[in-house]
Each structure stands twice: as structure tokens, then as C-alpha cells.
Amino acid sequence: MVLQARNKHREAAPKPPQPSRASQSPLRGAPDAGAGEPGPERALQSLGRKGAASRKGPRAEPAAPPSRGGLGGSLAAGLRGALGLRRAGRGRTWTTLLLAAFAAVLHWSHITHLFENDRHFSHLSTLEREMAFRTEMGLYYSYFKTIVEAPSFLNGVWMIMNDKLTEYPLVINTLKRFNLYPEVILASWYRIYTKVMDLIGIQTKICWTVTRGEGLSPIESCEGLGDPACFYVAVIFILNGLMMALFFIYGTYLSGSRLGGLATVLCFFFNHGECTRVMWTPPLRESFSYPFLVLQMLLVTHILRATKLYRGSLIALCASNVFFMLPWQFAQFVLLTQTLWTIDNGILAMKPHFLKINVSELSLWVIQGCFWLFGTVVLKYLTSKIFGIADDAHIGNLLTSKFFSYKDFDTLLYTCAAEFDFMEKETPLRYTKTLLLPVVLVVFLAIVRKIISDMWGVLTKQQTHIRKHQFDHGELVYHALQLVAYTVLGILIMRLKLFLTPHMCVMASLICSRQLFGWLFCKVHPGAVVFAVLAAMSIQGSANLQTQWNIVGEFSNLPQEELIEWIKYSTKPDAVFAGAMPTMASVKLSALRPVVNHPHYEDAGLRARTKIVYSMYSRKAAEEVKRELIKLQVNYYILEESWCVRRSKPGCSMPEIWDVEDPANAGKPPLCSLLVQDSQPHFTTVFQNSVYKVLEVIEE
């Protein structure tokens, strides 16, 4: 490690207005061609498949058959078919992959640039970088840090599986509780990387002395993948860069044209602030999970389009589901929207038998609906009752509060945060300004028109070959229904528009679909239509990008830095802390002290603990609150006066939330306000600055 010196004058430059961040407050048309490309026949998708030669339509040129039952061969054949590629033109596949790789590099560069501009991350000290990981981010990163700093990898894994710091005095398996599989994998990669680089003598980081100015002491700042925080963030950004390559391939495969892939990628960039928040909050679970949902939906599209199910495709679908669900506790609710179509994949394999016994289309829909009802609502209810599962009960209460006047403490903590409130009224307006909403509405109406036309044909013409043809057209319906599901989720919970907006970008690729807009492309060249639409989108889209690029700031939180330094040097290593959830994540991460509550609010036991801790902001008596804190073995309480007075909207200050939960004490002065003035006789003030006041709990 080389220690060098560089001076950087830190000035509190005002930030320009930032675009809306989602965190403040995560098929089908027959293949057709783009500009200048011949429209391929559907039979091309079955190259090398058994029985493909018997299909009606022009014969495709012979191609090397893919490995039987393999995903790679079948998907590659489908992609070549979507692109209109013959054996002589397989070079176009490489062109598509190169364009996808370019999109990946472009997105990786974009989010890396935004993250660095926002926080000046490369010039921060280790402590500042850790403080920059607020709330849940700091909690997740702390376990990566634990494994990295442990004597060995296995010892680090054992430590997070037998954690004594997160919910003191309980010993919990945080690997299972918090879905920390990404942190385990990244920590193993980091340890391997640093050991290999040390072995071959390659320097992995450079450290500098940074002069901060304003009377502050200089700090050491390290750059390079040898720094744990830099490595952690870099891998996340690479993964989300690769996600953009998937979006390009997805749009290309769905629309049958590389122009569709281009439209998907450009729509994503033009609406970037509505599509993702990875550039602001890299450690969140969706940053690891969502790229695999994109892959999963691409595979579902491929399966629905295929004329025959292959084992490799189903294995890949299962694998993508696993990688999507492992990192993120909310993934199950997203997959719930796909349950109907997952069941339909099973019915798809049985469709020849249904056709032979002449089962009506209406009967099949009834069968699917019954399976969906039993497989989701009924089964979930029964398992929750049998096993006494209460962790997800707050989700039901949250949804109930959206439609009725139901309120409780946990529900208000969610709904008072903007990301869990209803979608902002400005969001559809932003979609409209970039023309994403109008384009998607046109595509959606075209799909509905085609579905109605096809259903009418099925109901009026009962010939088996016609009904079989309708069975082979499913991805358009799938994407339309998925759009409806994501729209409902996004409207109910603003945070979930991170699923809606990218899906709208994928749907926008269908403006290139000859199956939907062949009547138009017979009169106007498809390239002219697509480029005209994209040019109109770019007017507001480029302005949105410029707004993002203009965000220039530097992370600094001197009050919290003072708090952490005081805790590290003035308290015992086993001193137990309680306080606001975001602050507790920083205390655990940077001060390595035991805490009794944290920001991962999905566990029923943790919600009960947090309710006790937050009673400091209620109107209860100080003696009653102290008694409950002693039961949790708390030594120090970090009081933040701002939590006592701030509110995001009427009824959302902490005392007002407690008035709903504890109406008997309504009208009394909040305890936090009294303790800010005088903490005696039940607490002793041991540290205080402009934001934080540390109260030592006086044991009786």
C-alpha cells in the first residue's frame, strides 16, 4: 500500500434539485424485424427442434441443431429466429451480443458516475463511507465487513450465523434472517482477490491523506478494489450493468428486432430515475435481486413462445427464480403476480391432452383461475395459520390500510414513509413527458385488440388446429397482464414502481412488432417510425439525464461522525445501544457495539422491540419507558430531537403515531421533548451535539 498526500478543499457546495428518487419518500409477438431486415417466419424459432419441419409456412434453411433439451441451444435458436438469422447470417448474433455488451458498459459507467458525483465516494474515509450506507444499507454492509475482517472466511460465516450484536441479547442467524447470501459470495470473492493479488505482487489500492479544511483533522482515503467498500459497490454496479445487456436482449427477442432492444435501453435511460435507485442505494436487496428477475422474465417469454418445452429451459427458469428470491425477502410478493402464468406453464405441457378431449377455452381459463386461487391465497392462509407465521402479517395490514381506515403503529411507520405511500401524482406526468406512457398505452391497446380478435376466433371456430394456433400465442398476454399487475403494485406502493417502469420500457420495444403494427409498416418503413418516436422521447429524456449528471455533492455527516467516535473511545465494547433504526445500523457497523433494534423491520419480534424503543417518542411516563428499556438490557439510548417534531405529512410525527396506538396518553407532552430539556432523574446525559443526545439508562 502506498501512502501519498493530496489536498482537497471541501466546500459545502449547494446541490441542484435532484430528480425524484424511488427510495425517497424494486411477450410476445411473432418475431419481426427492424429497419431493413426481412420479417422472419415463426418456424425459424424451431430450428433444430424435433417436428419443426412439419410446421406450416415457408421452410427455414437447415441449421445445426442445438443440444437436445439444452437451454443455450433452444434460446439461441429462438433469438436467431427473432432476429431473422439464417446460417449465413449468424454474424448478426454476435452483433446483437456486442450491442448488448455496449449497453452494459454504458449503464455501468452511468451509475458509477452518478454515485461518485453524489458522494465523492473515492475521497471519503473508511468511516465516512460506512456512514454513507444509511439505514438498511449499513446493516447489510456490516456483515460483509464482518466476513472480510474475520480471521478466516469460514469463521466469518460462523460469526454472522451466530450473531450477538444485532438483536442483543439474542443470538440470531443473520444469514438466514436477512438474506445475506450476496454478502457471503462477495466477501469470498474479495478475500480470494486480495490474496491472489498479494501473491503475484499487484497493488490493489492506493491510500491518500485528504485535507478536509474547516478546522477538521485530515483523513486517510483509499482507492481501488483492495478497499472493501469500493469492491462491494463495484461488484453491484457491474451486476446492474450486465442487467442492461439483458434488457437489450429482452427487447430484441420480444419484438423481433434489434430496434426493439434499442427502444428498451433508451426508454430505461430516459426514465432512469423512475427505473432504478441502485446509483443512490447500492447495498439494498433489490440491487442484487432485480437483474435475475429480468433474466427470469426473458426465460418465461422464451418458454411461452417455444413450441416444445425443454428441460434446460425449465432448469434455467428455476435457477433464475432461486437467484431472484435468495437475496430479497420481498421477491415472493413479486413472483405472486406471475403465479397464474407459472401454473399456465404446467398446463402448457398438458395442452395436447386438453385438445384431444376437446376441452373448451373457457373451461381452461376456469381451471387456471382455480389453481391460482388455491396456490396463492388459500395455501398462504393455511400455512400461516398452521405454522403460526406472523412475520408477513404487517404486509396484509399495510394493504388493508390502503383501502380502509385501518391504522396501527407498524402500518403508520410504513405509510408515513413516502416510498410506501401511494404513487406520486407527478409520476404519470413524468412518464408522459418522455412519451413512455403514451407509447405503452398504444402497445397495450394493440395487444388487447389482438387478444379480443383471437378469443373471438377461438370461441366461434372450434376446429382443433385453430385452437392449437391460439395456444401458441401467449407472451403478448403474459406481458399485458404483468403490466397490469405491476401497475396496481406501483400505484399502491410507490417503491414498487421500480418494477413497473422497467417493464414499461420492455413493453415499448413492441412498437417494432410486425405482429401488432404490420398494417402500419406496410405503408411506412419501421425504422422511420421507431426513430421518430425515439427522437421525440429524447427531448425530455435528455433533459432528465442532464439533471442527473448535474447532481454534484459530497457526503458529510459531522454530528454522526462525532457520535461514532465518542462511542468507540468512551464506552465499553459490550455497551448496549438503542435508538432510531437508521442510527442503530451505523452504530453496529462503525462502532461495533451491540444494538437491540435495527432497520430490518420484517421480523415480528423485531417490530415488537422497535415499538418498545420508540416509546421514547410517545407520551408515556419516563419511568415506564425506562423499565421497558432495562428489560431489553439497554445501557445507552441515542435520542434525536428531530424525530420528536418532524413529520412527512399530517398525522405522521412520532407523537401523533403514538396517539393512535396509545390514545389514553393523548394530549400529554411528548417524553422526548421533556428529556431534551432535562433527562433526570431516570436518565443521565453523557454526550450531546447538534443532532444527537446520548442518555445513559440509570438502573434501579
Stockholm file with secondary structure:
# STOCKHOLM 1.0

chainA/1-700         MVLQARNKHREAAPKPPQPSRASQSPLRGAPDAGAGEPGPERALQSLGRKGAASRKGPRAEPAAPPSRGGLGGSLAAGLRGALGLRRAGRGRTWTTLLLAAFAAVLHWSHITHLFENDRHFSHLSTLEREMAFRTEMGLYYSYFKTIVEAPSFLNGVWMIMNDKLTEYPLVINTLKRFNLYPEVILASWYRIYTKVMDLIGIQTKICWTVTRGEGLSPIESCEGLGDPACFYVAVIFILNGLMMALFFIYGTYLSGSRLGGLATVLCFFFNHGECTRVMWTPPLRESFSYPFLVLQMLLVTHILRATKLYRGSLIALCASNVFFMLPWQFAQFVLLTQTLWTIDNGILAMKPHFLKINVSELSLWVIQGCFWLFGTVVLKYLTSKIFGIADDAHIGNLLTSKFFSYKDFDTLLYTCAAEFDFMEKETPLRYTKTLLLPVVLVVFLAIVRKIISDMWGVLTKQQTHIRKHQFDHGELVYHALQLVAYTVLGILIMRLKLFLTPHMCVMASLICSRQLFGWLFCKVHPGAVVFAVLAAMSIQGSANLQTQWNIVGEFSNLPQEELIEWIKYSTKPDAVFAGAMPTMASVKLSALRPVVNHPHYEDAGLRARTKIVYSMYSRKAAEEVKRELIKLQVNYYILEESWCVRRSKPGCSMPEIWDVEDPANAGKPPLCSLLVQDSQPHFTTVFQNSVYKVLEVIEE
#=GR chainA/1-700 SS CEEEEEECCCCCCCCCCCCCCTTCCCCCCCCCCCTTCCCCCGGGGGTTCTTGGGSSSSCCCCCCCCCTTCHHHHHHHHHHHHHTCCGGGTHHHHHHHHHHHHHHHHHHHHHHHHHHHHHCGGGCCHHHHHHHSCHHHHHHHHHHHHHHHSSSHHHHHHHHHTBSSTTTTCCBCHHHHTTCHHHHHHHHHHHHHHHHHHHHTCCCCEEEEEECCTTCCCEEEEESTTSHHHHHHHHHHHHHHHHHHHHHHHHHHHHTSHHHHHHHHHHHHHTHHHHCCTTTCTTSHHHHHHHHHHHHHHHHHHHHHCSSCCHHHHHHHHHHHHHHHSSCTTHHHHHHTTHHHHHHHHHHHTHHHHHHTTCCHHHHHHHHHHHHHIIIIIHHHHHHHHHTCCTTHHHHHHHHHHHSCCCCHHHHHHHTSGGGSSCCTHHHHHHHHTTHHHHHHHHHHHHHHHHHHHHHHHHHCCCHHHHHHHHTCCHHHHHHHHHHHHHHHHHHCGGGHHHHHHHHHHHHGGGGCHHHHHHHHTTSCHHHHHHHHHHHHHHHHHHHHHHHHTCCCCCCCHHHHHHHHHHHHHSCTTCCEEECHHHHHHIIIIICCCBSCCSCTTSHHHHHHHHHHGGGGSSSCHHHHHHHHHHTTCCEEEEETHHHHCCSSTTCSHHHHHHHHCGGGTTSCCHHHHHHHCCTTTEEEEEECSSEEEEEECCC
#=GC SS_cons         CEEEEEECCCCCCCCCCCCCCTTCCCCCCCCCCCTTCCCCCGGGGGTTCTTGGGSSSSCCCCCCCCCTTCHHHHHHHHHHHHHTCCGGGTHHHHHHHHHHHHHHHHHHHHHHHHHHHHHCGGGCCHHHHHHHSCHHHHHHHHHHHHHHHSSSHHHHHHHHHTBSSTTTTCCBCHHHHTTCHHHHHHHHHHHHHHHHHHHHTCCCCEEEEEECCTTCCCEEEEESTTSHHHHHHHHHHHHHHHHHHHHHHHHHHHHTSHHHHHHHHHHHHHTHHHHCCTTTCTTSHHHHHHHHHHHHHHHHHHHHHCSSCCHHHHHHHHHHHHHHHSSCTTHHHHHHTTHHHHHHHHHHHTHHHHHHTTCCHHHHHHHHHHHHHIIIIIHHHHHHHHHTCCTTHHHHHHHHHHHSCCCCHHHHHHHTSGGGSSCCTHHHHHHHHTTHHHHHHHHHHHHHHHHHHHHHHHHHCCCHHHHHHHHTCCHHHHHHHHHHHHHHHHHHCGGGHHHHHHHHHHHHGGGGCHHHHHHHHTTSCHHHHHHHHHHHHHHHHHHHHHHHHTCCCCCCCHHHHHHHHHHHHHSCTTCCEEECHHHHHHIIIIICCCBSCCSCTTSHHHHHHHHHHGGGGSSSCHHHHHHHHHHTTCCEEEEETHHHHCCSSTTCSHHHHHHHHCGGGTTSCCHHHHHHHCCTTTEEEEEECSSEEEEEECCC
//
